[in-house]
Amino acid sequence: MRNKLKVFRAMHDLTQEDLAEKVGVTRQTINAIEKSKYNPSLELAFKLAKLFDVKIEDIFVYEEEQKQR
């Protein structure tokens, strides 16, 4: 899943640490999400969307894997 978390974080002038504190996770979690190494829980995705006052789909873009034939 791709995401625009880093973009939204920059638009609101927040460090990874600032954002992590606001949504109750570690800076490492925010870093992993931004690098697409970790997909957030639905609860965390909602918290992030609410914080930035956008829809979840504005931050996270689901891409289905192409089935190989």
BELRA-V70716 format. One record per residue. N is the residue number from 0. SS is DSSP state (a for helix, b for strand, c for the rest). PHI is phi in degrees with one decimal (none if undefined). Layout:
n: (N,N)
ss: (SS,SS)
phi: (PHI,PHI)
This chain:
n: (0,1,2,3,4,5,6,7,8,9,10,11,12,13,14,15,16,17,18,19,20,21,22,23,24,25,26,27,28,29,30,31,32,33,34,35,36,37,38,39,40,41,42,43,44,45,46,47,48,49,50,51,52,53,54,55,56,57,58,59,60,61,62,63,64,65,66,67,68)
ss: (c,b,b,c,a,a,a,a,a,a,a,c,c,c,c,a,a,a,a,a,a,a,a,c,c,c,a,a,a,a,a,a,a,a,c,c,c,c,c,c,c,a,a,a,a,a,a,a,a,a,a,a,c,c,c,a,a,a,a,b,b,c,c,c,c,c,c,c,c)
phi: (none,-81.9,-150.3,-116.3,-60.3,-61.4,-64.0,-64.4,-63.5,-66.9,-62.0,-102.2,52.3,-113.3,-81.6,-59.5,-63.9,-58.9,-64.2,-58.4,-62.5,-65.8,-108.7,76.8,-130.6,-88.8,-61.0,-62.6,-65.3,-61.4,-60.5,-65.2,-65.3,-60.5,-89.5,58.2,-94.1,-147.6,-95.7,-69.6,-66.5,-60.4,-61.0,-67.1,-60.2,-64.4,-60.7,-64.6,-62.3,-65.1,-58.8,-89.5,57.8,-136.2,-81.0,-54.2,-65.2,-74.2,-97.1,-112.8,-119.9,-81.2,-124.4,-72.0,-70.6,-75.4,-75.3,-85.8,-108.1)
